[in-house]
């Protein structure tokens, strides 16, 4: 069997396993864990940005609450109504109330991290573009020099780029406290991996 044909199936299994893992975490994680992650996250960003944290990133919570508060209050009311009714097996309504709160906090945490990431992208995009252009310049110089391109470095750069992108997605969705310097470190890793990948492309391309 051609190994290349197994790649889509393997990717499908990975995506399904990821979705099942997220569902399992959503079903089991206490709201206090996500709340502590959000508090720690904001404290780390505040340590770097100072009062600007509330101006630049704290608006996420206010905007999110204004946009979704009505829906979540309605859901909580429906869940409490189940708990007051005759059908409430093994504290189902209490568990559902916790899941509504978990959803609220998790969506807020992801939105906050997205806004922080956008803030780091402002200096990160010029850095990434500079890394790409410098890699192209190095490749053009090597075209006219007796310097061999390194397929091992090219392959390593592709792997590092995928690992960093996976780490970026994990940082966005994992409901645990993360270091405040992780986003800029990941952006630096993306820029370096991109430079390594472009500078070691084949000369004939």
LOTIDREN-349685 format. One record per residue: residue in three letters; x, y, z of N, C-alpha, C in turn. Coordinates in steps of 0.05 Angstrom, whole numbers, plus 32768, in hexadecimal, padded with zeros to 4 digits. Last residue first. Example, Ala and Ser with C-alpha at 12.3 -4.5 7.8 and 13.67 -1.06 7.14 Angstrom:
# LOTIDREN-349685
SER81017FD3808E81117FEB808F81028001809D
ALA81087F8E809C80F67FA6809C81087FBE809C
***
This chain:
# LOTIDREN-349685
UNK812382067F608106820E7F628103822B7F5B
UNK815881FB7F62814B81FB7F47812E82037F48
UNK816981F97F96817182107F86816282117F6B
UNK813A81E77FC8814B81E07FB2815181F87FA1
UNK813D820B8007812F82007FF0814281F97FDA
UNK81568223803281608208802A814E81FB8014
UNK813B8251803C81578253803581638239802C
UNK8108823F804C810C824E80338129824E802A
UNK81138225807E810682178068810C8225804D
UNK812B824D809D813A82358098812E82268080
UNK81008272809E811A827A8092812A8261808B
UNK80DA825380B980D5825D809E80EE82648090
UNK80F4824D80EB80EE823580DB80E8823D80BE
UNK80F4828380FC810D827580F78109825C80E6
UNK80BD828E80FF80CE829E80ED80E8828F80E7
UNK80AD8268812580A28267810A80B3827680F7
UNK80CA827A815180D08260814780C5825D812A
UNK80B182AC815980CD82AB815280D582908146
UNK807E82988168808182A8814F809E82A98146
UNK808B827E81988081826E81818083827E8167
UNK809A82AA81B680AE829581B180A582848199
UNK806A82C781B9808182D281A9809682BD81A4
UNK804B829E81D8804482A881BC805B82B481AD
UNK80698298820A8067828281F7805F828C81DB
UNK806A82BE8231807D82C1821C807C82AB8207
UNK804582AD8257803E82C48246805182C8822F
UNK80388267825C804A827E826080438295824D
UNK7FF58253826F800B8252825C801E826A8261
UNK7FC6822B82937FD8824382927FF0823F8280
UNK7F97820A82677FAA8209827E7FBB8222827C
UNK7F7781F6823B7F6C820782517F7D8206826A
UNK7F8E81FD81FA7F9281EE82137F8A81FF822B
UNK7F88821E81CD7F71821081D77F75820181F2
UNK7FB8823A81C17F9E824881BF7F88823981CE
UNK7FE0821381C67FE0822A81D97FC5823881D8
UNK7FD281F3819A7FCF81E881B67FCF81FF81CA
UNK7FE0821581717FC4820D81747FBF82038190
UNK80178217817B80088230817B7FEA822A817F
UNK802781E28174802981EE818E801982088191
UNK801D81DF813D800D81CE814F800F81D9816B
UNK80458202812D802982088127801681F88138
UNK807281E6813E806C82018149804F82088144
UNK807081B8811E806F81B6813B806781D08148
UNK807581CF80EB805C81C180F2805981BF8111
UNK80A981E480F0809381F680EA807881E980F1
UNK80C781B680F880C681CA810D80AE81DC8109
UNK80C0819D80C680B6819080DE80B381A480F5
UNK80D881C380A480BC81BC80A080B081AF80B9
UNK810C81C280B880FD81DB80BA80DF81D580B7
UNK811C818E80AB811A819680C7810981AF80CB
UNK811D81938073810A8180808081068187809D
UNK814781B7806F812D81BE8064811781AC8071
UNK8171819B8086816881B48093814C81BB8089
UNK817481728060816E816B807C81648184808B
UNK8182818B803081678180803381608178804F
UNK81A681C2802881A481AC803B818781A2803C
UNK81CA81D57FED81B381D77FFF81B181BE8010
UNK821081E57FE781FA81D17FE481E381D87FF7
UNK823082167FC68226820E7FE0820E81FC7FDC
UNK824D82387FA18251821B7FA3824A82127FBF
UNK821D82697F8C823482617F9B823682427F9C
UNK81EE82777F77820582807F68821F827A7F77
UNK81C982657F9C81C6825C7F8081E082627F70
UNK81D482807FCA81DF82657FC781DC825A7FAB
UNK81B882AE7FC181D582B07FC281E182947FBE
UNK8183829A7FC4818D82A57FAA81AB82A77FAA
UNK8183828B7FFA818082767FE5818A82817FCA
UNK818782BC8013819C82A88017819B82938002
UNK815782D38001817082DF7FFA818782CB7FFD
UNK813182B2801A813282B37FFD814D82BE7FF3
UNK813D82BE8050814182A38046814282A28028
UNK812E82F4804F814A82ED8053815082D1804B
UNK80F782ED8047810682FB8033812482F58036
UNK80EA82D1807880E482C5805E80F682D28048
UNK80F982F6809F810582DC809E810282CF8083
UNK80D68320809280F38325808F8102830A808E
UNK80A58307809E80AB8310808280C88314807E
UNK80AD830180D580A982EA80C480AF82F080A7
UNK80AF833880E580C6832580EA80C4830D80D8
UNK807C834B80D58095835580C880AD834380CD
UNK805F832880FA805C832680DD8073833280CF
UNK806C8337812F8074831D81258072831B8107
UNK80588368813F807583668139807D834C812C
UNK80228352813A8029836C81308047836E812B
UNK801C832381568020832181398028833C812D
UNK80118331818A802D83298184803283278166
UNK7FDA833C81847FED8351818D800A834A8187
UNK7FC7830B81757FC6832081627FD98337816A
UNK7FCF82F181A77FDF82E881907FDF82FE817A
UNK7FA9830C81C67FC6830E81CD7FD7830681B5
UNK7F7C82FA81AB7F82831681AA7F9F831B81B2
UNK7F7F82C381B67F8082CC819B7F8782EA8199
UNK7F7A82C481EE7F9482BC81E27F9682C481C5
UNK7F4482D581F17F5A82E581FD7F7582DE81F1
UNK7F2B82A981D87F2982C481CD7F3F82D781D7
UNK7F38828181FD7F41827F81E17F40829A81D4
UNK7F1D8295822B7F3A8291822B7F45828F820F
UNK7EE7829582197EF482AE82217F1382AC8221
UNK7EDF825F82127EDD827181FB7EEB828B8201
UNK7EE6824F82487EF8824582337EF78257821A
UNK7EBB826882637ED7826F826A7EEA82668254
UNK7E8F824F82487E92826C824A7EAF8274824F
UNK7E99821982527E98822382377E9C82418236
UNK7E958219828B7EAE8211827D7EAF821C8261
UNK7E5F822782907E738239829B7E8F8233828E
UNK7E4981F982797E438213826D7E5882288276
UNK7E5C81D2829B7E6581D282807E5F81EC8272
UNK7E4181DF82CB7E5E81E182CA7E6981E282AE
UNK7E0E81D382BA7E1481EE82C27E3281F382C1
UNK7E13819C82B47E0F81AC829C7E1481CA82A2
UNK7E17818C82E97E2E818782D77E2B819982BE
UNK7DE5819A82FB7DFC81A783077E1581A482F5
UNK7DC5817882DC7DC3819582D97DDB81A482E4
UNK7DD4814582EF7DDA814D82D37DD9816B82D0
UNK7DD2812983207DDC8144831F7DE4814E8303
UNK7DBB80F683127DD680F8831D7DE28114831A
UNK7D8A810F82E87D9980F782F07DB580FE82F9
UNK7D55812E82ED7D70813882F17D82812182FA
UNK7D16813C82E57D2A812B82D87D45813882DA
UNK7CF3816182FB7CF4814583077D0A813482FB
UNK7D1781A083007D03818E82F77D0581738303
UNK7D4381BD830E7D2B81C0831E7D1481AE8317
UNK7D6781B082E67D6D81A783017D5581AA8314
UNK7D4F81C982BA7D5181AC82BA7D5581A282D7
UNK7D5881FE82C97D3C81F482C77D3C81D582C7
UNK7D8E820282C47D83820282DF7D6681F882DF
UNK7D918200828C7D9D81EA829C7D9181EA82B8
UNK7D778230827F7D6C821782767D7781FF8286
UNK7D9B825582967D7F8253829F7D7282398297
UNK7DC8824B82787DC9824582947DAC824382A0
UNK7DB5825F82477DBC8242824A7DBD823A8267
UNK7DAE829582537D978284824B7D9D8267824E
UNK7DE282A3825E7DCF82A582737DB68294826D
UNK7DF8829C822B7E01828A82407DEE828C8258
UNK7DDD82C5820E7DDA82A882067DE28296821D
UNK7DEF82F382297DD382EC82287DCE82CF8221
UNK7E2782F382217E1C82F0823C7DFE82E7823C
UNK7E3E82FD81F07E3582E181F67E2682DE8211
UNK7E4C833381EC7E41832581D57E34830B81DC
UNK7E608342821E7E4A835182127E3C834281FC
UNK7E8A831D82247E73831D82367E5B832B822B
UNK7EAB832F81FA7E9F831481F97E878312820C
UNK7EB98362820B7EAA835E81F27E9D834381F0
UNK7ED48355823B7EBC8366823B7EAB83628222
UNK7EFE833482297EEA832A823C7ED1833A823B
UNK7F19835782067F0E833E81FC7EF88333820F
UNK7F2E838082237F15838582157F08836C820B
UNK7F60837082327F4A836D82457F2F83728239
UNK7F858380820B7F7B8364820B7F638360821D
UNK7F8E83B8820E7F9283A981F57F84838F81F5
UNK7F7F83C882427F7783D8822B7F7883C78211
UNK7F9683A382647F7983A782657F6F83B5824C
UNK7FCC83AA82557FBF839082527FA183928251
UNK7FDF83DB82637FD683D882487FC883BD8243
UNK7FF483D782957FD883E082937FCD83DD8277
UNK802183A48280801883B782947FFB83BE8291
UNK8038837E825F802B83968253802283AA8266
UNK804F83588282805E8363826C8052837D8261
UNK802A834E82A98045835282B28056835E829B
UNK7FFD8343828A7FFE835D8298801B836382A2
UNK8008830F827A800883258265800A83408273
UNK800482F682AC801D82F5829D801E830B8288
UNK7FCF830082B97FE4830A82CA7FFF830A82BC
UNK7FB482E582917FB2830282927FC8830E82A3
UNK7FC182B182A07FC882BB82857FC882DA8286
UNK7FAB82AB82D27FC882AA82CF7FD182B582B5
UNK7F7582B082C47F8082C382D77F9F82C382D4
UNK7F6F828382A27F6B829E82977F7782B382A9
UNK7F7A825A82C67F8B825E82AE7F88827A82A3
UNK7F50826082E97F6C826582F37F7F826982DC
UNK7F27825182C77F27826C82D37F43827382DD
UNK7F33821C82BC7F35823082A67F36824C82B1
UNK7F2C820882F07F45820582E27F48821982CC
UNK7EF7821282FE7F0C8220830C7F27821E82FE
UNK7ED881EE82E07ED9820A82D87EF0821982E5
UNK7EF981AF82D57EEA81C182E77EEC81DE82DD
UNK7EF18183829E7F01819782AB7EF081A982BD
UNK7ECF815E82837EDA8157829D7EE8816E82AC
UNK7EBE816F82517EAB816182627EB5815E827F
UNK7EEB8186823A7ED4819782407EC181898253
UNK7F0A815882357F13816D82477EFB817F824E
UNK7EEB813D820E7EEF813182287EF88145823D
UNK7EEF816181E37ED4815B81EF7ED7814F820B
UNK7F26815E81D97F1A817881E17EFF817381EF
UNK7F29812881C97F37813181E17F2C814C81EB
UNK7F0A8128819B7F01811881B27F0F812181CC
UNK7F2A814A817C7F0F815281827F048143819A
UNK7F58812981787F5A814481847F3E814D818D
UNK7F4480FC815E7F4F80F981797F5181148187
UNK7F388115812D7F228109813D7F2B8106815A
UNK7F6B8124811C7F57813881207F40812E8132
UNK7F8380F281187F8E8105812A7F7A811B8131
UNK7F6480D980F17F6580CE810C7F6F80E28120
UNK7F7180FA80C57F5580F980CF7F5580EE80EB
UNK7FA780EF80BF7F9F810A80C67F82810B80D1
UNK7FA380BA80AF7FB080C080C87FA980DC80D2
UNK7F8880C1807E7F7B80B280937F8880B880AE
UNK7FAF80DE80617F9580EA80677F8780DC807E
UNK7FDB80B780617FDD80D1806F7FC280DD8074
UNK7FD6808A80437FCF8088805F7FCF80A3806E
UNK7FEA809480127FCE809380147FC480908031
UNK802180918018801580AC80167FF780AB8019
UNK802D805B8017802D80698031801F8084802F
UNK8009802D7FF1801880467FF080178055800A
UNK80117FE88000800080008000801280198000
***
